[in-house]
Structures are given as C-alpha cells and as structure tokens.
Amino acid sequence: MSKPKPPASCRHCRFYHITWDPNAPYGCHKLGFKSRLEPSQYVLQVSGKPCLNFTPKANSEKVAR
C-alpha cells in the first residue's frame, strides 16, 4: 500500500505570492484570493481536496527551503 503524497508547497508554485496585507499575507494569482493561511491549506480546508492548480516554478531548485 503506497502512502498518499503530501500536498504541494505553495512556495514552489508559480502562482503563489506574498501580499502587503497583514491580515491576509499569502495569495494565489491563479485562484485570485488572499488568505491568512498558505493557499494550498486554505483550499484543502474549504474544499476537502488538495489544490489542483499547483504549477512548479521554472527555477524551483533555487527556492530557499
């Protein structure tokens, strides 16, 4: 039996961005919203399903972990 894949980290998604809003510091350009939670966590919380819009950044190997 295989383990389920962990949800993709928004920090590695091309649509993820940091906002200037202290009440909603994280955003998703693809879905068009800002949230206090990381967008993938918010999507999972609201829909019960992992984010289906995750698209890796072209230079994801350069992203700080």
PDB file of N, CA, C and O in Angstrom:
ATOM      1  N   MET A   1       0.850  -1.175   0.000  1.00  0.00           N
ATOM      2  CA  MET A   1       0.000   0.000   0.000  1.00  0.00           C
ATOM      3  C   MET A   1       0.895   1.238   0.000  1.00  0.00           C
ATOM      4  O   MET A   1       1.784   1.359   0.843  1.00  0.00           O
ATOM      5  N   SER A   2       0.670   2.142  -0.925  1.00  0.00           N
ATOM      6  CA  SER A   2       1.514   3.330  -1.020  1.00  0.00           C
ATOM      7  C   SER A   2       0.954   4.451  -0.146  1.00  0.00           C
ATOM      8  O   SER A   2      -0.249   4.545   0.096  1.00  0.00           O
ATOM      9  N   LYS A   3       1.864   5.285   0.311  1.00  0.00           N
ATOM     10  CA  LYS A   3       1.474   6.423   1.142  1.00  0.00           C
ATOM     11  C   LYS A   3       0.941   7.528   0.235  1.00  0.00           C
ATOM     12  O   LYS A   3       1.434   7.695  -0.881  1.00  0.00           O
ATOM     13  N   PRO A   4      -0.055   8.283   0.694  1.00  0.00           N
ATOM     14  CA  PRO A   4      -0.525   9.408  -0.112  1.00  0.00           C
ATOM     15  C   PRO A   4       0.549  10.491  -0.182  1.00  0.00           C
ATOM     16  O   PRO A   4       1.297  10.707   0.772  1.00  0.00           O
ATOM     17  N   LYS A   5       0.610  11.170  -1.335  1.00  0.00           N
ATOM     18  CA  LYS A   5       1.589  12.237  -1.496  1.00  0.00           C
ATOM     19  C   LYS A   5       1.213  13.418  -0.613  1.00  0.00           C
ATOM     20  O   LYS A   5       0.034  13.752  -0.495  1.00  0.00           O
ATOM     21  N   PRO A   6       2.213  14.059   0.015  1.00  0.00           N
ATOM     22  CA  PRO A   6       1.900  15.252   0.805  1.00  0.00           C
ATOM     23  C   PRO A   6       1.461  16.379  -0.128  1.00  0.00           C
ATOM     24  O   PRO A   6       1.860  16.401  -1.293  1.00  0.00           O
ATOM     25  N   PRO A   7       0.654  17.304   0.358  1.00  0.00           N
ATOM     26  CA  PRO A   7       0.220  18.397  -0.505  1.00  0.00           C
ATOM     27  C   PRO A   7       1.406  19.238  -0.962  1.00  0.00           C
ATOM     28  O   PRO A   7       2.385  19.408  -0.235  1.00  0.00           O
ATOM     29  N   ALA A   8       1.300  19.754  -2.164  1.00  0.00           N
ATOM     30  CA  ALA A   8       2.375  20.568  -2.726  1.00  0.00           C
ATOM     31  C   ALA A   8       2.522  21.855  -1.919  1.00  0.00           C
ATOM     32  O   ALA A   8       1.533  22.435  -1.471  1.00  0.00           O
ATOM     33  N   SER A   9       3.743  22.285  -1.743  1.00  0.00           N
ATOM     34  CA  SER A   9       4.008  23.524  -1.026  1.00  0.00           C
ATOM     35  C   SER A   9       3.789  24.711  -1.958  1.00  0.00           C
ATOM     36  O   SER A   9       4.329  24.747  -3.063  1.00  0.00           O
ATOM     37  N   CYS A  10       3.012  25.661  -1.518  1.00  0.00           N
ATOM     38  CA  CYS A  10       2.744  26.847  -2.331  1.00  0.00           C
ATOM     39  C   CYS A  10       4.025  27.603  -2.670  1.00  0.00           C
ATOM     40  O   CYS A  10       4.107  28.250  -3.714  1.00  0.00           O
ATOM     41  N   ARG A  11       5.002  27.525  -1.813  1.00  0.00           N
ATOM     42  CA  ARG A  11       6.246  28.264  -2.046  1.00  0.00           C
ATOM     43  C   ARG A  11       6.958  27.811  -3.313  1.00  0.00           C
ATOM     44  O   ARG A  11       7.831  28.515  -3.820  1.00  0.00           O
ATOM     45  N   HIS A  12       6.596  26.654  -3.822  1.00  0.00           N
ATOM     46  CA  HIS A  12       7.201  26.135  -5.045  1.00  0.00           C
ATOM     47  C   HIS A  12       6.277  26.292  -6.250  1.00  0.00           C
ATOM     48  O   HIS A  12       6.579  25.792  -7.334  1.00  0.00           O
ATOM     49  N   CYS A  13       5.150  26.985  -6.065  1.00  0.00           N
ATOM     50  CA  CYS A  13       4.168  27.170  -7.138  1.00  0.00           C
ATOM     51  C   CYS A  13       4.359  28.531  -7.801  1.00  0.00           C
ATOM     52  O   CYS A  13       4.651  29.520  -7.128  1.00  0.00           O
ATOM     53  N   ARG A  14       4.196  28.577  -9.101  1.00  0.00           N
ATOM     54  CA  ARG A  14       4.395  29.837  -9.825  1.00  0.00           C
ATOM     55  C   ARG A  14       3.302  30.865  -9.539  1.00  0.00           C
ATOM     56  O   ARG A  14       3.510  32.048  -9.807  1.00  0.00           O
ATOM     57  N   PHE A  15       2.161  30.469  -9.013  1.00  0.00           N
ATOM     58  CA  PHE A  15       1.055  31.386  -8.751  1.00  0.00           C
ATOM     59  C   PHE A  15       1.051  31.950  -7.330  1.00  0.00           C
ATOM     60  O   PHE A  15       0.260  32.842  -7.024  1.00  0.00           O
ATOM     61  N   TYR A  16       1.909  31.448  -6.474  1.00  0.00           N
ATOM     62  CA  TYR A  16       1.990  31.881  -5.074  1.00  0.00           C
ATOM     63  C   TYR A  16       2.627  33.262  -4.982  1.00  0.00           C
ATOM     64  O   TYR A  16       3.579  33.558  -5.703  1.00  0.00           O
ATOM     65  N   HIS A  17       2.107  34.103  -4.102  1.00  0.00           N
ATOM     66  CA  HIS A  17       2.731  35.407  -3.869  1.00  0.00           C
ATOM     67  C   HIS A  17       2.473  35.865  -2.440  1.00  0.00           C
ATOM     68  O   HIS A  17       1.512  35.448  -1.794  1.00  0.00           O
ATOM     69  N   ILE A  18       3.355  36.733  -1.969  1.00  0.00           N
ATOM     70  CA  ILE A  18       3.217  37.356  -0.661  1.00  0.00           C
ATOM     71  C   ILE A  18       2.539  38.703  -0.882  1.00  0.00           C
ATOM     72  O   ILE A  18       2.928  39.456  -1.775  1.00  0.00           O
ATOM     73  N   THR A  19       1.529  39.007  -0.075  1.00  0.00           N
ATOM     74  CA  THR A  19       0.804  40.264  -0.226  1.00  0.00           C
ATOM     75  C   THR A  19       1.318  41.284   0.791  1.00  0.00           C
ATOM     76  O   THR A  19       2.106  40.953   1.677  1.00  0.00           O
ATOM     77  N   TRP A  20       0.869  42.505   0.650  1.00  0.00           N
ATOM     78  CA  TRP A  20       1.214  43.551   1.610  1.00  0.00           C
ATOM     79  C   TRP A  20       0.162  43.651   2.705  1.00  0.00           C
ATOM     80  O   TRP A  20       0.283  44.481   3.606  1.00  0.00           O
ATOM     81  N   ASP A  21      -0.853  42.826   2.639  1.00  0.00           N
ATOM     82  CA  ASP A  21      -1.956  42.858   3.597  1.00  0.00           C
ATOM     83  C   ASP A  21      -1.594  42.047   4.842  1.00  0.00           C
ATOM     84  O   ASP A  21      -1.456  40.827   4.751  1.00  0.00           O
ATOM     85  N   PRO A  22      -1.435  42.692   6.007  1.00  0.00           N
ATOM     86  CA  PRO A  22      -1.060  41.946   7.213  1.00  0.00           C
ATOM     87  C   PRO A  22      -2.143  40.966   7.677  1.00  0.00           C
ATOM     88  O   PRO A  22      -1.841  40.017   8.400  1.00  0.00           O
ATOM     89  N   ASN A  23      -3.393  41.183   7.275  1.00  0.00           N
ATOM     90  CA  ASN A  23      -4.479  40.274   7.646  1.00  0.00           C
ATOM     91  C   ASN A  23      -4.569  39.061   6.726  1.00  0.00           C
ATOM     92  O   ASN A  23      -5.155  38.045   7.099  1.00  0.00           O
ATOM     93  N   ALA A  24      -4.002  39.157   5.542  1.00  0.00           N
ATOM     94  CA  ALA A  24      -4.021  38.057   4.573  1.00  0.00           C
ATOM     95  C   ALA A  24      -2.692  38.081   3.816  1.00  0.00           C
ATOM     96  O   ALA A  24      -2.642  38.539   2.675  1.00  0.00           O
ATOM     97  N   PRO A  25      -1.620  37.595   4.436  1.00  0.00           N
ATOM     98  CA  PRO A  25      -0.286  37.750   3.863  1.00  0.00           C
ATOM     99  C   PRO A  25       0.060  36.838   2.687  1.00  0.00           C
ATOM    100  O   PRO A  25       1.076  37.056   2.027  1.00  0.00           O
ATOM    101  N   TYR A  26      -0.759  35.825   2.409  1.00  0.00           N
ATOM    102  CA  TYR A  26      -0.436  34.881   1.334  1.00  0.00           C
ATOM    103  C   TYR A  26      -1.515  34.935   0.264  1.00  0.00           C
ATOM    104  O   TYR A  26      -2.693  35.121   0.570  1.00  0.00           O
ATOM    105  N   GLY A  27      -1.109  34.770  -0.997  1.00  0.00           N
ATOM    106  CA  GLY A  27      -2.086  34.839  -2.075  1.00  0.00           C
ATOM    107  C   GLY A  27      -1.812  33.863  -3.190  1.00  0.00           C
ATOM    108  O   GLY A  27      -0.720  33.306  -3.307  1.00  0.00           O
ATOM    109  N   CYS A  28      -2.836  33.665  -4.015  1.00  0.00           N
ATOM    110  CA  CYS A  28      -2.739  32.802  -5.188  1.00  0.00           C
ATOM    111  C   CYS A  28      -3.255  33.584  -6.391  1.00  0.00           C
ATOM    112  O   CYS A  28      -4.425  33.965  -6.432  1.00  0.00           O
ATOM    113  N   HIS A  29      -2.381  33.823  -7.371  1.00  0.00           N
ATOM    114  CA  HIS A  29      -2.789  34.546  -8.572  1.00  0.00           C
ATOM    115  C   HIS A  29      -3.766  33.719  -9.406  1.00  0.00           C
ATOM    116  O   HIS A  29      -4.693  34.278  -9.993  1.00  0.00           O
ATOM    117  N   LYS A  30      -3.582  32.427  -9.469  1.00  0.00           N
ATOM    118  CA  LYS A  30      -4.437  31.553 -10.292  1.00  0.00           C
ATOM    119  C   LYS A  30      -5.875  31.542  -9.787  1.00  0.00           C
ATOM    120  O   LYS A  30      -6.812  31.660 -10.577  1.00  0.00           O
ATOM    121  N   LEU A  31      -6.053  31.402  -8.475  1.00  0.00           N
ATOM    122  CA  LEU A  31      -7.398  31.343  -7.912  1.00  0.00           C
ATOM    123  C   LEU A  31      -7.929  32.716  -7.515  1.00  0.00           C
ATOM    124  O   LEU A  31      -9.125  32.872  -7.269  1.00  0.00           O
ATOM    125  N   GLY A  32      -7.041  33.715  -7.451  1.00  0.00           N
ATOM    126  CA  GLY A  32      -7.460  35.087  -7.200  1.00  0.00           C
ATOM    127  C   GLY A  32      -7.922  35.386  -5.786  1.00  0.00           C
ATOM    128  O   GLY A  32      -8.935  36.059  -5.599  1.00  0.00           O
ATOM    129  N   PHE A  33      -7.198  34.898  -4.787  1.00  0.00           N
ATOM    130  CA  PHE A  33      -7.562  35.213  -3.412  1.00  0.00           C
ATOM    131  C   PHE A  33      -6.335  35.394  -2.539  1.00  0.00           C
ATOM    132  O   PHE A  33      -5.230  34.980  -2.887  1.00  0.00           O
ATOM    133  N   LYS A  34      -6.562  36.033  -1.379  1.00  0.00           N
ATOM    134  CA  LYS A  34      -5.550  36.202  -0.343  1.00  0.00           C
ATOM    135  C   LYS A  34      -6.073  35.509   0.903  1.00  0.00           C
ATOM    136  O   LYS A  34      -7.282  35.381   1.091  1.00  0.00           O
ATOM    137  N   SER A  35      -5.149  35.058   1.758  1.00  0.00           N
ATOM    138  CA  SER A  35      -5.565  34.314   2.937  1.00  0.00           C
ATOM    139  C   SER A  35      -4.540  34.448   4.048  1.00  0.00           C
ATOM    140  O   SER A  35      -3.376  34.767   3.804  1.00  0.00           O
ATOM    141  N   ARG A  36      -4.985  34.200   5.264  1.00  0.00           N
ATOM    142  CA  ARG A  36      -4.071  34.143   6.404  1.00  0.00           C
ATOM    143  C   ARG A  36      -3.290  32.829   6.361  1.00  0.00           C
ATOM    144  O   ARG A  36      -2.163  32.754   6.850  1.00  0.00           O
ATOM    145  N   LEU A  37      -3.895  31.798   5.775  1.00  0.00           N
ATOM    146  CA  LEU A  37      -3.241  30.500   5.610  1.00  0.00           C
ATOM    147  C   LEU A  37      -2.529  30.444   4.269  1.00  0.00           C
ATOM    148  O   LEU A  37      -2.819  31.234   3.371  1.00  0.00           O
ATOM    149  N   GLU A  38      -1.595  29.509   4.134  1.00  0.00           N
ATOM    150  CA  GLU A  38      -0.998  29.257   2.827  1.00  0.00           C
ATOM    151  C   GLU A  38      -2.139  28.806   1.905  1.00  0.00           C
ATOM    152  O   GLU A  38      -2.985  28.020   2.333  1.00  0.00           O
ATOM    153  N   PRO A  39      -2.187  29.280   0.654  1.00  0.00           N
ATOM    154  CA  PRO A  39      -3.323  28.971  -0.218  1.00  0.00           C
ATOM    155  C   PRO A  39      -3.671  27.482  -0.332  1.00  0.00           C
ATOM    156  O   PRO A  39      -4.851  27.132  -0.349  1.00  0.00           O
ATOM    157  N   SER A  40      -2.676  26.609  -0.409  1.00  0.00           N
ATOM    158  CA  SER A  40      -2.992  25.178  -0.523  1.00  0.00           C
ATOM    159  C   SER A  40      -3.698  24.665   0.730  1.00  0.00           C
ATOM    160  O   SER A  40      -4.564  23.795   0.639  1.00  0.00           O
ATOM    161  N   GLN A  41      -3.336  25.193   1.893  1.00  0.00           N
ATOM    162  CA  GLN A  41      -4.001  24.794   3.137  1.00  0.00           C
ATOM    163  C   GLN A  41      -5.444  25.303   3.160  1.00  0.00           C
ATOM    164  O   GLN A  41      -6.351  24.607   3.616  1.00  0.00           O
ATOM    165  N   TYR A  42      -5.641  26.517   2.667  1.00  0.00           N
ATOM    166  CA  TYR A  42      -6.987  27.086   2.621  1.00  0.00           C
ATOM    167  C   TYR A  42      -7.884  26.289   1.674  1.00  0.00           C
ATOM    168  O   TYR A  42      -9.029  25.981   2.008  1.00  0.00           O
ATOM    169  N   VAL A  43      -7.361  25.956   0.494  1.00  0.00           N
ATOM    170  CA  VAL A  43      -8.128  25.170  -0.481  1.00  0.00           C
ATOM    171  C   VAL A  43      -8.515  23.823   0.122  1.00  0.00           C
ATOM    172  O   VAL A  43      -9.660  23.391  -0.014  1.00  0.00           O
ATOM    173  N   LEU A  44      -7.575  23.157   0.784  1.00  0.00           N
ATOM    174  CA  LEU A  44      -7.848  21.867   1.417  1.00  0.00           C
ATOM    175  C   LEU A  44      -8.908  22.013   2.508  1.00  0.00           C
ATOM    176  O   LEU A  44      -9.795  21.168   2.632  1.00  0.00           O
ATOM    177  N   GLN A  45      -8.819  23.073   3.290  1.00  0.00           N
ATOM    178  CA  GLN A  45      -9.772  23.306   4.376  1.00  0.00           C
ATOM    179  C   GLN A  45     -11.183  23.559   3.834  1.00  0.00           C
ATOM    180  O   GLN A  45     -12.160  23.054   4.386  1.00  0.00           O
ATOM    181  N   VAL A  46     -11.286  24.331   2.767  1.00  0.00           N
ATOM    182  CA  VAL A  46     -12.592  24.711   2.232  1.00  0.00           C
ATOM    183  C   VAL A  46     -13.212  23.598   1.384  1.00  0.00           C
ATOM    184  O   VAL A  46     -14.395  23.291   1.532  1.00  0.00           O
ATOM    185  N   SER A  47     -12.418  22.994   0.497  1.00  0.00           N
ATOM    186  CA  SER A  47     -12.974  22.010  -0.438  1.00  0.00           C
ATOM    187  C   SER A  47     -12.801  20.561   0.004  1.00  0.00           C
ATOM    188  O   SER A  47     -13.520  19.673  -0.454  1.00  0.00           O
ATOM    189  N   GLY A  48     -11.837  20.330   0.899  1.00  0.00           N
ATOM    190  CA  GLY A  48     -11.555  18.957   1.310  1.00  0.00           C
ATOM    191  C   GLY A  48     -10.672  18.212   0.325  1.00  0.00           C
ATOM    192  O   GLY A  48     -10.412  17.020   0.496  1.00  0.00           O
ATOM    193  N   LYS A  49     -10.210  18.912  -0.709  1.00  0.00           N
ATOM    194  CA  LYS A  49      -9.352  18.309  -1.733  1.00  0.00           C
ATOM    195  C   LYS A  49      -8.075  19.129  -1.865  1.00  0.00           C
ATOM    196  O   LYS A  49      -8.091  20.332  -1.603  1.00  0.00           O
ATOM    197  N   PRO A  50      -6.969  18.504  -2.265  1.00  0.00           N
ATOM    198  CA  PRO A  50      -5.735  19.270  -2.460  1.00  0.00           C
ATOM    199  C   PRO A  50      -5.870  20.216  -3.654  1.00  0.00           C
ATOM    200  O   PRO A  50      -6.705  20.008  -4.534  1.00  0.00           O
ATOM    201  N   CYS A  51      -5.053  21.236  -3.670  1.00  0.00           N
ATOM    202  CA  CYS A  51      -5.072  22.214  -4.762  1.00  0.00           C
ATOM    203  C   CYS A  51      -4.712  21.529  -6.079  1.00  0.00           C
ATOM    204  O   CYS A  51      -3.698  20.837  -6.168  1.00  0.00           O
ATOM    205  N   LEU A  52      -5.542  21.724  -7.095  1.00  0.00           N
ATOM    206  CA  LEU A  52      -5.317  21.119  -8.407  1.00  0.00           C
ATOM    207  C   LEU A  52      -4.629  22.082  -9.368  1.00  0.00           C
ATOM    208  O   LEU A  52      -4.336  21.716 -10.506  1.00  0.00           O
ATOM    209  N   ASN A  53      -4.369  23.310  -8.919  1.00  0.00           N
ATOM    210  CA  ASN A  53      -3.758  24.320  -9.779  1.00  0.00           C
ATOM    211  C   ASN A  53      -2.263  24.472  -9.565  1.00  0.00           C
ATOM    212  O   ASN A  53      -1.653  25.374 -10.140  1.00  0.00           O
ATOM    213  N   PHE A  54      -1.655  23.616  -8.754  1.00  0.00           N
ATOM    214  CA  PHE A  54      -0.221  23.717  -8.485  1.00  0.00           C
ATOM    215  C   PHE A  54       0.562  23.563  -9.785  1.00  0.00           C
ATOM    216  O   PHE A  54       0.391  22.589 -10.518  1.00  0.00           O
ATOM    217  N   THR A  55       1.422  24.543 -10.056  1.00  0.00           N
ATOM    218  CA  THR A  55       2.316  24.517 -11.212  1.00  0.00           C
ATOM    219  C   THR A  55       3.698  24.882 -10.696  1.00  0.00           C
ATOM    220  O   THR A  55       3.893  25.987 -10.191  1.00  0.00           O
ATOM    221  N   PRO A  56       4.670  23.968 -10.814  1.00  0.00           N
ATOM    222  CA  PRO A  56       6.000  24.258 -10.263  1.00  0.00           C
ATOM    223  C   PRO A  56       6.650  25.468 -10.928  1.00  0.00           C
ATOM    224  O   PRO A  56       6.465  25.722 -12.118  1.00  0.00           O
ATOM    225  N   LYS A  57       7.411  26.202 -10.130  1.00  0.00           N
ATOM    226  CA  LYS A  57       8.191  27.313 -10.669  1.00  0.00           C
ATOM    227  C   LYS A  57       9.253  26.755 -11.595  1.00  0.00           C
ATOM    228  O   LYS A  57       9.726  25.635 -11.399  1.00  0.00           O
ATOM    229  N   ALA A  58       9.629  27.521 -12.595  1.00  0.00           N
ATOM    230  CA  ALA A  58      10.640  27.078 -13.548  1.00  0.00           C
ATOM    231  C   ALA A  58      11.984  26.880 -12.874  1.00  0.00           C
ATOM    232  O   ALA A  58      12.741  25.990 -13.260  1.00  0.00           O
ATOM    233  N   ASN A  59      12.294  27.693 -11.873  1.00  0.00           N
ATOM    234  CA  ASN A  59      13.575  27.598 -11.176  1.00  0.00           C
ATOM    235  C   ASN A  59      13.378  27.112  -9.747  1.00  0.00           C
ATOM    236  O   ASN A  59      13.965  27.670  -8.820  1.00  0.00           O
ATOM    237  N   SER A  60      12.556  26.075  -9.554  1.00  0.00           N
ATOM    238  CA  SER A  60      12.221  25.620  -8.205  1.00  0.00           C
ATOM    239  C   SER A  60      13.427  25.116  -7.426  1.00  0.00           C
ATOM    240  O   SER A  60      13.393  25.094  -6.195  1.00  0.00           O
ATOM    241  N   GLU A  61      14.498  24.709  -8.114  1.00  0.00           N
ATOM    242  CA  GLU A  61      15.678  24.244  -7.386  1.00  0.00           C
ATOM    243  C   GLU A  61      16.399  25.390  -6.689  1.00  0.00           C
ATOM    244  O   GLU A  61      17.226  25.148  -5.810  1.00  0.00           O
ATOM    245  N   LYS A  62      16.102  26.641  -7.064  1.00  0.00           N
ATOM    246  CA  LYS A  62      16.753  27.799  -6.455  1.00  0.00           C
ATOM    247  C   LYS A  62      15.950  28.360  -5.282  1.00  0.00           C
ATOM    248  O   LYS A  62      16.421  29.272  -4.603  1.00  0.00           O
ATOM    249  N   VAL A  63      14.768  27.845  -5.033  1.00  0.00           N
ATOM    250  CA  VAL A  63      13.907  28.334  -3.960  1.00  0.00           C
ATOM    251  C   VAL A  63      14.473  27.900  -2.618  1.00  0.00           C
ATOM    252  O   VAL A  63      14.851  26.741  -2.442  1.00  0.00           O
ATOM    253  N   ALA A  64      14.530  28.829  -1.673  1.00  0.00           N
ATOM    254  CA  ALA A  64      15.016  28.502  -0.324  1.00  0.00           C
ATOM    255  C   ALA A  64      14.040  27.549   0.343  1.00  0.00           C
ATOM    256  O   ALA A  64      12.828  27.680   0.173  1.00  0.00           O
ATOM    257  N   ARG A  65      14.541  26.623   1.075  1.00  0.00           N
ATOM    258  CA  ARG A  65      13.673  25.628   1.716  1.00  0.00           C
ATOM    259  C   ARG A  65      13.562  25.876   3.172  1.00  0.00           C
ATOM    260  O   ARG A  65      12.871  25.137   3.873  1.00  0.00           O
TER     261      ARG A  65
END
